[in-house]
Amino acid sequence: MQNISLQYPTWYLLLCLALGLLFALGLYYKDRSFREQSQKMNPILGFLRFLSGTLISFLLLSPLIKSIETRTEKPTIVIAQDASESIGLSMTDEQKQAYQQQLKALKASFADKYHVKTYSFGERVRDSLDFSFGDKVTNISDVLQTIFDDYSHQNLGAIILATDGIYNEGSSPNYLTSKLAVPVYSIALGDTTVAKDLFIRQVLNNKIAYLGDRMEVQVDISAKNFKNKSTKLTTYIVENNHLRKLKEDVIQIPKKDFFKTVSVVLPMDKSGVQQFRFKLSPLQGEVTTANNVRDIYIEVLDARQKILILAEAPHPDLSAMKQSLAANKNYDVTVRHIKGFTESVAKYDLVILHQLPSVSHAALNVLRTIKERHIPHLFVVGSKSNLTNINKVQDLIQIQATGQKPNLVQANFNDNFSLFTIDDKVKQVLPDFNPMTAPFGTFTTMPNAQILLYQRIGNIKTKYPLWALGESDGAKEGIIAAEGLWNWRLFDFMQHQNHEVFDELMMKSIQYLSVKEDKRRFRVNISKNLFKENEPILLNAELYNENYELINEPDVNLVITDDSGKEYPFAFNRQGNSYRLNAGFLPAGRYRFKGKTVFSGKELDAKGRFTIQQIQLEKYATTADHNVLQLISNEFGGQVVYPNNIQSLADIIKNKNSVKSIMYQSTRNKPLINLRWILGLLIVLLAVEWFFRKYFGGY
């Protein structure tokens, strides 16, 4: 429906008529040009001018055409099908086929009056009906959230949720139905009969452990209808597809509905992803034994770094440093004295040289190996240090002693230090710690050094370095130009009843020195070492030229190999200046990979390993939970039906008064002058008038 509205008072139309009449009279009232042709010519032409003048005046009032459009929106019916394994396990192939036909027929019965939208859900939500029933997990809340996101502002009439009520991911679906505020009709699938069953409900464990640890895990065991029976829980470690028994526990089942948590301590004695298996011996009459076994995967990290504290002689500093570093389980700290030390320092990740080289021990072999292997190292200067040799073997500070008497020095922080951050509390309290003993002489800072602490002698803040860190000849190094660290650690405990200040200073310095830089020209990085079988395998590759600039001109290929020797070849895609590969989904098991490329005529490769763990969630809860469906459906007037009565949903929903079409009215205004026929009418009026005047000699 359309009508015309004005932005000015209606009486302005009289002005338009008056202006049109004024234009006509002014031009034709006393005009004698057409008297010879006809007495009617002037009135006719005057009328044309009156119409055109009035119309132009009317358009100057900016009239609008107001149109009202009515649109009818059909209600939307959403059908959401659970595509998880538990649904497939509850039906035979014939039942699956019959159910599929029934659900498709239900969908077709809604087509005339409703918009029908279908989803499948499990691991993820898909925009179609999936009857393969292969999803490893069930997440009902995910599909309800998706429906809310897609249809919360539309005419959503009802939701048909086909599931067994079992969910093992996401939150409770009851929390989301209140957001939807529409009837939810549930098709109750699965079997609610509590059959005889013995199963491992879950295993609670950390995903990551460190080599040498002993991890306690909790195994939750349930049994239904096996009163006064017993079973055995056997713990295995899986090594190269072979089982090695670790422990066996006898489980007594004293009641019909049984639950027990068993604690098992697992040894972390091998690095990498370790697989452990928990197995319950089966009992006669079990509905299934698939849920008697549960595998877990733990990534065991060998992140420990070997630190050698090599000293000229026994000293309380040695104990102070060892106790501080040993608090971090990633550090394996060894204390040795130079006298009688014959082993190679090449096996250590960091060497702390306390008062070495000394007056009596030059430690030439140790220093040579450190330099050749680019081993990070830290010098601690003391009264027995050979300062001349120390000046030669490090490039951070130079010490020129001018007397035998030492200086007592305290710490003063360097505000410009940038290698790492120190807590404000440490900066505040450390300058008040007891003095350390430093050589008396001149200290010179070298270009490679970053000074963490300067010396304060009495109340005088000097620019003599006390604690310096840096890098030289491809190895990180540090120097503490004084002895007496034990004093600081003891004072810290006396003041604060802990060693946090001293430990942070020591730990941050050792972390800086021990962090290794990756100098490989070609690298293949995997997003993680442990995947679930429903996760895609994502890898990235990086290639650097001689200047360590990231490039991706050459092709990069990758071969993934499983334990049986089967190979999966791939080619990386270029992304930015690097490479990326989505290897997709692979079966559960252990894999190794090798990436290859050729750059500047040289073949480069990178290797790694990863493990894919099987998801077994759907095998452990086999009894359908229709109470969940009843709660969901009851909240907003829905209903629960069973597979043999699916077609009744069509009549139930069609008779529901709340599931109706909605009529929307929208008003649209547009200027009348935008209508083409108005312009045409003006042109015709003016053209006819012009033609007659021209033809009869009025111009």
C-alpha positions as CSV (number, residue, x, y, z in Angstrom):
1,M,0.0,0.0,0.0
2,Q,1.3,3.5,-1.0
3,N,0.3,7.0,-0.1
4,I,1.9,10.5,-0.4
5,S,3.0,12.4,2.6
6,L,4.2,16.0,2.8
7,Q,7.0,17.5,4.9
8,Y,5.0,20.8,5.0
9,P,1.4,21.7,6.1
10,T,-1.3,20.5,3.7
11,W,-2.5,24.1,3.0
12,Y,0.8,24.6,1.1
13,L,-1.0,22.8,-1.8
14,L,-3.2,25.9,-2.2
15,L,0.0,27.9,-2.7
16,C,1.0,25.4,-5.4
17,L,-2.3,25.8,-7.2
18,A,-2.1,29.6,-6.9
19,L,1.4,29.6,-8.3
20,G,0.4,27.4,-11.2
21,L,-2.6,29.7,-11.9
22,L,-0.4,32.7,-11.6
23,F,2.0,31.3,-14.2
24,A,-0.9,30.5,-16.6
25,L,-2.7,33.8,-16.3
26,G,0.5,35.8,-16.5
27,L,1.4,34.2,-19.8
28,Y,-1.9,33.7,-21.5
29,Y,-4.6,36.0,-20.0
30,K,-4.0,38.9,-22.3
31,D,-2.0,37.1,-25.0
32,R,-3.5,37.7,-28.5
33,S,-1.0,35.5,-30.4
34,F,-3.4,32.7,-31.1
35,R,-6.7,34.5,-31.6
36,E,-6.5,33.8,-35.3
37,Q,-6.3,30.1,-34.9
38,S,-8.9,29.5,-32.3
39,Q,-10.6,31.2,-29.3
40,K,-9.9,28.0,-27.3
41,M,-6.1,27.9,-27.9
42,N,-5.3,30.3,-25.0
43,P,-7.3,28.3,-22.4
44,I,-5.8,25.0,-23.6
45,L,-2.2,26.3,-23.4
46,G,-3.0,28.1,-20.2
47,F,-4.3,24.9,-18.7
48,L,-1.1,23.1,-19.7
49,R,1.0,25.8,-18.1
50,F,-1.2,25.7,-15.0
51,L,-0.6,21.9,-14.7
52,S,3.2,22.1,-15.2
53,G,3.6,25.1,-12.9
54,T,1.5,23.5,-10.2
55,L,3.4,20.2,-10.5
56,I,6.8,21.9,-10.3
57,S,5.6,23.9,-7.2
58,F,4.3,20.8,-5.6
59,L,7.6,19.0,-6.2
60,L,9.4,21.8,-4.5
61,L,7.6,20.8,-1.3
62,S,9.6,17.5,-1.3
63,P,6.6,15.2,-1.1
64,L,7.4,11.6,-0.1
65,I,5.8,8.3,-1.2
66,K,5.1,6.2,1.8
67,S,4.9,2.5,1.1
68,I,4.1,-0.3,3.5
69,E,5.4,-3.7,2.7
70,T,4.1,-6.8,4.4
71,R,6.4,-9.9,4.6
72,T,5.5,-13.3,6.1
73,E,8.2,-15.4,7.7
74,K,7.6,-19.1,8.1
75,P,8.8,-20.6,11.4
76,T,12.1,-22.5,11.4
77,I,12.2,-26.1,12.6
78,V,15.8,-27.3,13.5
79,I,16.5,-31.0,13.4
80,A,19.8,-31.8,15.3
81,Q,21.1,-35.4,15.0
82,D,23.7,-36.9,17.4
83,A,26.4,-38.5,15.2
84,S,28.5,-40.0,17.9
85,E,29.7,-43.6,18.2
86,S,27.3,-44.4,21.2
87,I,24.3,-43.9,18.9
88,G,25.7,-46.3,16.3
89,L,26.6,-48.9,18.9
90,S,23.0,-49.0,20.2
91,M,21.5,-49.9,16.8
92,T,21.9,-52.7,14.3
93,D,22.4,-51.9,10.6
94,E,18.8,-52.5,9.8
95,Q,17.7,-50.2,12.6
96,K,20.0,-47.5,11.4
97,Q,18.6,-47.7,7.9
98,A,15.0,-47.6,9.2
99,Y,15.7,-44.7,11.5
100,Q,17.4,-42.8,8.7
101,Q,14.4,-43.1,6.5
102,Q,12.0,-42.1,9.3
103,L,14.0,-38.9,10.1
104,K,14.2,-37.9,6.4
105,A,10.4,-38.5,6.1
106,L,9.9,-36.2,9.1
107,K,11.9,-33.5,7.5
108,A,9.9,-33.8,4.3
109,S,6.6,-33.5,6.2
110,F,7.6,-30.0,7.4
111,A,8.6,-28.6,4.0
112,D,5.2,-27.1,3.2
113,K,4.7,-24.9,6.3
114,Y,8.1,-24.4,7.8
115,H,11.8,-23.7,7.0
116,V,13.7,-26.8,8.0
117,K,17.3,-26.6,9.0
118,T,19.4,-29.7,9.8
119,Y,22.5,-30.2,11.9
120,S,24.7,-33.1,13.0
121,F,26.8,-32.8,16.2
122,G,29.3,-34.8,18.1
123,E,33.0,-33.6,17.9
124,R,31.8,-30.6,16.0
125,V,28.6,-29.2,14.5
126,R,27.8,-29.7,10.8
127,D,25.1,-28.3,8.5
128,S,23.7,-31.6,7.4
129,L,22.4,-34.9,8.7
130,D,25.2,-37.4,9.2
131,F,24.2,-41.0,9.8
132,S,27.7,-42.5,9.9
133,F,27.8,-42.3,13.7
134,G,31.6,-42.0,13.9
135,D,32.2,-39.0,16.2
136,K,34.4,-39.9,19.1
137,V,32.8,-37.5,21.6
138,T,29.3,-35.9,22.2
139,N,28.9,-32.2,22.9
140,I,25.2,-31.4,23.1
141,S,25.7,-27.8,24.4
142,D,27.8,-27.0,21.3
143,V,24.9,-27.6,18.9
144,L,22.4,-25.7,21.2
145,Q,24.8,-22.8,21.3
146,T,25.2,-22.9,17.5
147,I,21.4,-22.8,17.1
148,F,21.2,-19.9,19.4
149,D,23.9,-18.0,17.5
150,D,22.2,-18.6,14.2
151,Y,18.5,-18.2,15.0
152,S,18.1,-16.2,18.2
153,H,16.8,-13.2,16.2
154,Q,14.7,-15.2,13.8
155,N,11.4,-17.0,13.9
156,L,12.6,-20.2,15.5
157,G,9.6,-22.4,16.1
158,A,11.0,-25.6,17.6
159,I,14.1,-27.8,17.9
160,I,14.1,-31.6,17.4
161,L,17.0,-33.1,19.2
162,A,17.8,-36.7,18.4
163,T,20.3,-38.1,20.9
164,D,20.7,-40.6,23.7
165,G,21.3,-37.9,26.4
166,I,25.0,-38.9,26.9
167,Y,27.4,-36.1,26.7
168,N,31.1,-36.2,27.5
169,E,32.3,-32.8,26.4
170,G,30.9,-29.3,27.0
171,S,28.6,-28.0,29.7
172,S,25.2,-29.4,30.7
173,P,22.7,-28.8,27.9
174,N,20.1,-27.6,30.5
175,Y,22.0,-24.4,30.9
176,L,21.5,-23.4,27.3
177,T,17.8,-24.2,26.7
178,S,16.8,-21.2,28.8
179,K,18.7,-19.0,26.3
180,L,16.8,-20.5,23.3
181,A,13.3,-20.2,25.0
182,V,11.7,-22.5,22.4
183,P,10.2,-26.0,22.7
184,V,12.7,-28.8,22.4
185,Y,11.3,-32.1,21.1
186,S,13.6,-35.0,21.9
187,I,13.9,-38.2,20.0
188,A,15.2,-40.6,22.7
189,L,17.8,-42.9,21.2
190,G,19.8,-45.6,22.8
191,D,19.0,-48.1,25.5
192,T,18.3,-47.1,29.1
193,T,18.5,-50.7,30.5
194,V,21.2,-51.0,33.1
195,A,23.0,-54.1,31.9
196,K,25.8,-56.0,33.6
197,D,28.9,-54.0,33.0
198,L,32.3,-53.5,34.5
199,F,34.2,-50.5,33.2
200,I,36.9,-47.9,33.8
201,R,35.0,-44.6,34.1
202,Q,38.0,-42.3,33.7
203,V,41.6,-41.9,34.5
204,L,42.8,-38.7,36.1
205,N,46.4,-37.8,35.2
206,N,48.7,-34.9,34.2
207,K,49.4,-34.7,30.6
208,I,53.1,-33.7,31.1
209,A,55.7,-35.1,33.5
210,Y,59.5,-34.8,33.9
211,L,62.0,-37.5,33.5
212,G,62.7,-39.3,36.8
213,D,59.4,-38.3,38.4
214,R,56.9,-40.7,39.8
215,M,53.3,-39.7,38.9
216,E,50.3,-40.7,40.8
217,V,47.2,-41.2,38.7
218,Q,43.6,-42.0,39.8
219,V,41.6,-44.8,38.1
220,D,37.8,-44.6,38.6
221,I,36.2,-48.0,38.4
222,S,32.5,-48.7,38.2
223,A,30.5,-52.0,38.1
224,K,26.8,-52.6,37.6
225,N,25.0,-55.7,38.8
226,F,28.1,-57.6,39.8
227,K,27.6,-57.8,43.6
228,N,30.1,-59.9,45.5
229,K,32.3,-60.4,42.5
230,S,36.0,-59.5,42.2
231,T,38.2,-58.4,39.3
232,K,41.9,-57.4,38.8
233,L,43.1,-54.0,37.6
234,T,46.4,-54.5,35.8
235,T,48.6,-51.5,34.9
236,Y,50.9,-51.9,31.8
237,I,53.4,-49.7,30.0
238,V,53.2,-50.0,26.2
239,E,56.6,-50.2,24.7
240,N,57.0,-50.9,20.9
241,N,53.5,-52.4,20.8
242,H,54.4,-54.8,23.7
243,L,52.9,-54.7,27.2
244,R,55.1,-54.7,30.3
245,K,53.2,-55.2,33.5
246,L,53.8,-52.6,36.2
247,K,51.2,-53.4,38.9
248,E,48.2,-55.5,39.6
249,D,45.4,-54.7,42.1
250,V,42.5,-56.9,43.2
251,I,39.2,-55.1,43.3
252,Q,36.4,-56.4,45.4
253,I,32.8,-55.5,44.3
254,P,30.6,-55.5,47.5
255,K,27.4,-54.0,46.0
256,K,25.2,-53.9,43.0
257,D,26.1,-50.3,42.0
258,F,29.8,-50.0,42.7
259,F,32.3,-47.2,42.3
260,K,35.9,-47.0,43.5
261,T,39.0,-44.9,42.9
262,V,42.3,-46.7,42.7
263,S,45.6,-44.7,43.0
264,V,48.5,-46.0,40.8
265,V,52.0,-44.6,40.8
266,L,53.7,-44.6,37.4
267,P,57.4,-44.3,36.9
268,M,58.6,-41.6,34.4
269,D,61.8,-43.3,33.5
270,K,61.9,-42.6,29.7
271,S,61.6,-39.4,27.8
272,G,59.0,-38.9,25.1
273,V,55.3,-39.7,24.9
274,Q,54.7,-42.7,27.1
275,Q,51.6,-44.9,26.8
276,F,50.1,-46.7,29.8
277,R,47.2,-49.1,29.8
278,F,44.8,-50.0,32.6
279,K,42.9,-53.2,32.1
280,L,40.1,-54.8,34.2
281,S,39.9,-58.6,33.9
282,P,36.4,-59.3,32.4
283,L,33.5,-60.9,34.3
284,Q,31.1,-63.3,32.9
285,G,27.9,-61.7,31.6
286,E,29.3,-58.3,30.7
287,V,27.4,-56.5,28.0
288,T,30.7,-55.3,26.5
289,T,34.4,-55.6,27.4
290,A,35.5,-52.7,25.2
291,N,35.3,-50.4,28.2
292,N,37.4,-52.6,30.4
293,V,40.6,-51.1,29.0
294,R,41.7,-47.5,29.1
295,D,44.9,-46.0,27.6
296,I,46.5,-42.8,28.7
297,Y,49.4,-40.9,27.2
298,I,51.9,-38.8,29.2
299,E,54.5,-36.6,27.6
300,V,57.7,-37.1,29.6
301,L,60.1,-34.2,29.2
302,D,63.8,-34.5,29.6
303,A,64.2,-30.8,30.2
304,R,66.9,-31.2,32.9
305,Q,70.1,-29.4,32.2
306,K,73.3,-30.6,33.7
307,I,75.2,-27.9,35.6
308,L,78.7,-28.4,36.9
309,I,80.0,-26.3,39.8
310,L,83.8,-26.7,39.5
311,A,85.7,-25.2,42.4
312,E,89.3,-24.6,43.4
313,A,88.6,-25.7,47.0
314,P,85.7,-26.3,49.4
315,H,83.8,-23.1,50.0
316,P,80.3,-22.2,51.5
317,D,79.5,-20.5,48.2
318,L,79.3,-23.9,46.6
319,S,76.5,-25.1,48.9
320,A,74.6,-21.8,48.5
321,M,74.6,-22.1,44.7
322,K,73.8,-25.8,44.6
323,Q,70.8,-25.4,47.0
324,S,69.4,-22.5,45.0
325,L,69.7,-24.3,41.7
326,A,68.6,-27.7,42.9
327,A,65.2,-26.2,43.9
328,N,64.5,-26.2,40.1
329,K,63.9,-29.8,39.1
330,N,65.0,-29.0,35.6
331,Y,68.5,-28.6,36.8
332,D,70.8,-31.5,37.6
333,V,73.6,-29.9,39.7
334,T,77.0,-31.5,40.3
335,V,79.7,-30.1,42.5
336,R,83.3,-31.1,41.9
337,H,86.8,-29.8,42.9
338,I,89.5,-29.3,40.3
339,K,92.0,-31.4,42.2
340,G,91.5,-34.9,40.8
341,F,88.9,-33.8,38.3
342,T,89.4,-35.9,35.1
343,E,86.1,-36.1,33.4
344,S,85.2,-34.0,30.4
345,V,83.0,-30.9,30.9
346,A,81.5,-31.5,27.4
347,K,78.6,-33.5,28.8
348,Y,77.4,-30.4,30.9
349,D,75.1,-27.7,29.7
350,L,76.6,-25.0,32.0
351,V,79.8,-24.8,34.0
352,I,80.3,-22.5,37.0
353,L,84.0,-22.0,37.7
354,H,84.4,-20.9,41.4
355,Q,87.8,-19.2,41.8
356,L,89.1,-20.9,38.7
357,P,91.5,-20.4,37.1
358,S,93.3,-20.2,40.4
359,V,96.9,-19.5,41.4
360,S,97.6,-23.3,41.8
361,H,95.2,-24.7,39.0
362,A,95.1,-23.1,35.5
363,A,92.3,-25.6,34.5
364,L,93.5,-25.4,30.9
365,N,91.8,-28.6,29.7
366,V,88.5,-27.4,31.2
367,L,88.7,-23.9,29.7
368,R,89.8,-25.3,26.3
369,T,86.8,-27.6,26.1
370,I,84.4,-24.8,27.2
371,K,85.8,-22.6,24.4
372,E,85.7,-25.4,21.7
373,R,82.2,-26.6,22.6
374,H,80.8,-23.1,23.2
375,I,79.6,-24.2,26.6
376,P,77.9,-21.4,28.7
377,H,80.0,-20.6,31.8
378,L,80.0,-18.4,34.8
379,F,83.2,-17.3,36.7
380,V,83.1,-16.5,40.4
381,V,86.1,-14.5,41.5
382,G,87.7,-15.1,44.9
383,S,90.9,-14.7,46.9
384,K,92.5,-17.7,45.2
385,S,91.6,-16.6,41.6
386,N,94.4,-15.9,39.1
387,L,93.2,-12.5,37.9
388,T,95.7,-12.4,35.0
389,N,94.4,-15.7,33.6
390,I,90.7,-14.7,34.3
391,N,91.2,-11.6,32.3
392,K,92.4,-13.7,29.4
393,V,89.6,-16.3,29.3
394,Q,86.6,-14.0,29.5
395,D,85.6,-10.8,27.6
396,L,83.3,-9.1,30.1
397,I,85.4,-7.3,32.7
398,Q,89.1,-6.7,33.3
399,I,90.5,-6.6,36.9
400,Q,93.7,-5.0,37.8
401,A,94.6,-5.7,41.4
402,T,96.6,-3.1,43.2
403,G,97.0,-4.8,46.6
404,Q,96.5,-8.0,48.6
405,K,93.8,-6.5,50.8
406,P,90.2,-7.2,49.5
407,N,87.3,-4.8,49.4
408,L,84.0,-5.3,51.1
409,V,81.3,-4.5,48.5
410,Q,77.6,-4.4,48.4
411,A,75.3,-4.4,45.3
412,N,73.8,-1.5,43.3
413,F,71.4,-2.4,40.5
414,N,72.0,-1.1,37.0
415,D,68.8,0.5,35.7
416,N,69.9,0.0,32.1
417,F,70.3,-3.8,32.3
418,S,68.0,-5.4,29.7
419,L,68.8,-9.1,29.4
420,F,66.0,-10.1,31.7
421,T,63.8,-8.5,34.4
422,I,64.3,-8.5,38.1
423,D,61.4,-8.2,40.6
424,D,61.1,-4.8,42.3
425,K,61.3,-6.5,45.7
426,V,64.8,-7.8,44.8
427,K,65.9,-4.4,43.7
428,Q,64.7,-2.9,46.9
429,V,66.2,-5.2,49.5
430,L,69.3,-6.6,47.8
431,P,71.4,-3.4,48.3
432,D,71.1,-3.9,52.1
433,F,72.5,-7.5,52.0
434,N,75.8,-8.2,53.8
435,P,79.0,-7.3,51.9
436,M,80.8,-9.6,49.6
437,T,84.6,-9.8,49.2
438,A,86.0,-8.4,46.0
439,P,89.6,-7.8,44.9
440,F,91.1,-4.4,45.6
441,G,91.9,-2.7,42.4
442,T,90.6,-1.3,39.1
443,F,87.7,-2.8,37.2
444,T,87.1,-2.1,33.5
445,T,83.8,-3.0,31.7
446,M,84.3,-4.5,28.2
447,P,82.0,-3.9,25.2
448,N,80.4,-7.4,25.4
449,A,79.3,-7.0,29.0
450,Q,75.8,-6.1,30.3
451,I,76.2,-5.1,34.0
452,L,73.5,-6.4,36.3
453,L,75.1,-5.2,39.6
454,Y,77.7,-2.5,40.3
455,Q,79.8,-2.4,43.4
456,R,78.9,-0.1,46.3
457,I,81.8,0.5,48.6
458,G,80.4,1.9,51.9
459,N,78.1,4.7,50.8
460,I,79.9,5.3,47.5
461,K,78.1,3.9,44.4
462,T,80.9,3.1,41.9
463,K,80.8,2.0,38.2
464,Y,82.9,-1.0,39.0
465,P,81.1,-4.1,37.8
466,L,80.1,-6.7,40.4
467,W,77.8,-9.0,38.4
468,A,78.1,-9.0,34.6
469,L,76.6,-11.2,31.8
470,G,77.1,-11.3,28.0
471,E,78.1,-13.4,25.0
472,S,81.5,-14.0,23.4
473,D,82.7,-16.4,20.7
474,G,79.2,-17.9,20.3
475,A,78.9,-18.8,24.0
476,K,77.1,-17.0,26.8
477,E,79.2,-16.2,29.8
478,G,79.0,-14.4,33.1
479,I,81.3,-13.2,35.9
480,I,80.6,-12.5,39.6
481,A,83.6,-10.4,40.7
482,A,83.4,-11.3,44.4
483,E,83.0,-14.2,46.7
484,G,80.5,-14.6,49.6
485,L,77.3,-15.6,47.9
486,W,76.6,-17.8,51.0
487,N,76.4,-14.5,53.0
488,W,73.6,-13.2,50.8
489,R,71.6,-16.5,51.0
490,L,71.9,-16.6,54.8
491,F,71.0,-12.9,55.2
492,D,68.0,-13.4,52.9
493,F,66.7,-16.2,55.2
494,M,67.4,-14.2,58.3
495,Q,65.4,-11.2,57.0
496,H,62.5,-12.9,55.1
497,Q,62.5,-16.6,56.4
498,N,63.0,-17.7,52.8
499,H,65.6,-17.5,50.0
500,E,63.4,-15.9,47.3
501,V,65.5,-12.9,46.7
502,F,68.8,-14.7,46.4
503,D,67.2,-17.6,44.4
504,E,65.6,-15.2,41.9
505,L,68.9,-13.4,41.3
506,M,70.8,-16.7,40.9
507,M,68.0,-18.5,38.9
508,K,67.5,-15.6,36.4
509,S,71.2,-15.5,35.7
510,I,71.5,-19.2,35.2
511,Q,68.4,-19.3,33.0
512,Y,69.9,-16.6,30.7
513,L,73.2,-18.5,30.5
514,S,71.7,-21.9,29.9
515,V,69.0,-21.1,27.3
516,K,70.2,-22.6,24.0
517,E,69.6,-20.8,20.7
518,D,68.5,-22.9,17.8
519,K,71.1,-22.3,15.0
520,R,69.7,-24.9,12.6
521,R,69.1,-23.6,9.1
522,F,66.1,-25.9,8.4
523,R,63.5,-26.7,11.1
524,V,60.2,-28.5,11.1
525,N,58.1,-27.7,14.1
526,I,55.0,-29.6,15.1
527,S,52.2,-27.9,17.1
528,K,52.4,-30.5,19.9
529,N,53.7,-34.0,20.5
530,L,50.5,-35.6,21.6
531,F,47.3,-35.4,19.5
532,K,43.8,-36.9,19.8
533,E,42.7,-39.0,16.9
534,N,40.1,-36.3,16.0
535,E,42.6,-33.5,15.8
536,P,44.4,-32.5,12.5
537,I,48.2,-32.8,12.5
538,L,49.7,-29.3,11.9
539,L,53.3,-28.7,11.1
540,N,55.4,-25.6,10.3
541,A,58.8,-25.4,8.6
542,E,61.4,-22.7,8.5
543,L,64.3,-22.3,6.2
544,Y,67.1,-19.7,6.7
545,N,69.8,-18.5,4.3
546,E,73.4,-17.8,5.2
547,N,72.4,-14.5,6.8
548,Y,69.7,-16.2,8.8
549,E,66.9,-14.6,6.9
550,L,63.7,-16.5,6.6
551,I,63.0,-17.7,3.0
552,N,60.7,-20.2,1.3
553,E,61.8,-20.5,-2.3
554,P,62.7,-24.2,-2.3
555,D,60.1,-26.9,-2.1
556,V,59.8,-28.7,1.3
557,N,58.6,-32.3,1.5
558,L,57.7,-34.4,4.5
559,V,57.3,-38.1,5.1
560,I,55.3,-39.4,8.2
561,T,56.0,-43.0,9.1
562,D,54.0,-45.1,11.5
563,D,55.3,-48.0,13.7
564,S,54.6,-50.6,11.0
565,G,56.7,-48.7,8.4
566,K,53.8,-47.3,6.4
567,E,54.7,-43.9,4.9
568,Y,52.5,-40.9,4.4
569,P,54.2,-38.4,2.0
570,F,53.2,-34.7,2.0
571,A,54.4,-31.4,0.5
572,F,54.4,-28.1,2.5
573,N,52.5,-25.1,1.4
574,R,54.2,-21.7,1.4
575,Q,52.7,-19.2,3.9
576,G,54.3,-15.8,4.3
577,N,58.1,-16.4,4.5
578,S,57.8,-19.9,5.9
579,Y,55.9,-23.2,5.3
580,R,52.8,-24.8,6.7
581,L,51.2,-28.2,6.4
582,N,47.9,-29.7,7.6
583,A,48.5,-33.4,7.4
584,G,44.9,-34.1,8.3
585,F,43.7,-37.0,10.5
586,L,45.8,-40.1,11.1
587,P,45.0,-43.4,13.0
588,A,46.0,-43.7,16.6
589,G,49.6,-44.7,17.1
590,R,53.2,-43.5,17.2
591,Y,54.7,-41.7,14.3
592,R,58.0,-40.2,13.2
593,F,58.5,-37.6,10.5
594,K,61.3,-36.3,8.4
595,G,61.2,-33.1,6.4
596,K,63.6,-32.5,3.5
597,T,64.6,-29.6,1.2
598,V,67.5,-28.6,-1.0
599,F,69.0,-25.2,-0.7
600,S,72.2,-23.9,-2.5
601,G,72.9,-27.5,-3.6
602,K,72.9,-28.8,-0.1
603,E,70.3,-31.3,1.2
604,L,68.8,-30.3,4.6
605,D,66.5,-32.4,6.8
606,A,64.7,-32.2,10.1
607,K,63.2,-35.0,12.1
608,G,60.7,-35.4,14.9
609,R,58.1,-37.7,16.6
610,F,54.5,-37.5,17.7
611,T,51.8,-39.7,19.1
612,I,48.1,-39.9,18.3
613,Q,46.0,-41.2,21.2
614,Q,42.7,-43.1,20.7
615,I,39.6,-41.4,22.0
616,Q,37.5,-44.0,24.0
617,L,34.9,-41.8,25.6
618,E,31.9,-43.2,23.7
619,K,32.7,-46.7,24.8
620,Y,32.5,-46.1,28.5
621,A,29.0,-44.6,28.9
622,T,26.7,-47.1,27.1
623,T,23.5,-46.5,29.1
624,A,21.3,-43.8,27.5
625,D,20.3,-40.9,29.8
626,H,16.8,-40.0,28.8
627,N,16.3,-38.0,32.0
628,V,18.5,-35.3,30.5
629,L,16.2,-35.2,27.5
630,Q,13.1,-35.0,29.7
631,L,14.5,-32.0,31.5
632,I,15.3,-30.2,28.3
633,S,12.0,-30.9,26.7
634,N,9.8,-30.0,29.8
635,E,11.3,-26.6,30.2
636,F,9.4,-24.9,27.3
637,G,6.6,-27.3,26.6
638,G,8.5,-29.8,24.4
639,Q,8.0,-33.5,24.4
640,V,10.1,-36.7,24.3
641,V,9.3,-39.3,21.7
642,Y,10.9,-42.7,20.8
643,P,12.2,-43.8,17.4
644,N,9.1,-45.9,16.7
645,N,6.9,-42.8,17.1
646,I,8.9,-40.2,15.2
647,Q,6.2,-39.3,12.7
648,S,3.9,-38.1,15.5
649,L,6.2,-35.1,15.9
650,A,4.9,-33.6,12.7
651,D,1.3,-33.5,14.0
652,I,2.4,-32.4,17.5
653,I,4.4,-29.4,16.2
654,K,1.8,-28.4,13.6
655,N,-0.9,-28.3,16.3
656,K,1.3,-26.2,18.5
657,N,-0.1,-22.7,18.7
658,S,3.2,-21.1,19.4
659,V,4.8,-22.4,16.1
660,K,3.3,-19.8,13.7
661,S,4.3,-17.7,10.9
662,I,5.2,-14.1,11.7
663,M,4.0,-11.1,9.6
664,Y,6.4,-8.2,9.4
665,Q,5.4,-4.7,8.1
666,S,8.1,-2.3,7.0
667,T,7.6,1.3,6.0
668,R,9.7,2.9,3.3
669,N,9.7,6.6,2.2
670,K,11.2,7.9,-1.0
671,P,11.0,11.3,-2.7
672,L,8.2,11.6,-5.3
673,I,10.6,13.4,-7.6
674,N,12.5,10.1,-7.9
675,L,9.6,8.6,-9.9
676,R,10.4,8.5,-13.6
677,W,6.8,8.9,-14.7
678,I,6.6,12.3,-12.9
679,L,9.6,13.5,-14.9
680,G,7.9,12.1,-18.0
681,L,4.7,13.9,-17.3
682,L,6.5,17.3,-16.8
683,I,8.4,16.8,-20.1
684,V,5.1,16.0,-21.9
685,L,3.3,19.0,-20.5
686,L,6.1,21.4,-21.3
687,A,6.8,19.8,-24.7
688,V,3.1,20.0,-25.9
689,E,2.9,23.6,-24.8
690,W,6.2,24.4,-26.6
691,F,5.1,22.6,-29.7
692,F,1.9,24.5,-30.1
693,R,3.5,27.8,-29.4
694,K,6.2,27.1,-31.9
695,Y,3.9,25.7,-34.5
696,F,1.5,28.7,-34.3
697,G,4.2,31.2,-34.1
698,G,4.1,32.0,-30.5
699,Y,8.0,32.1,-30.4
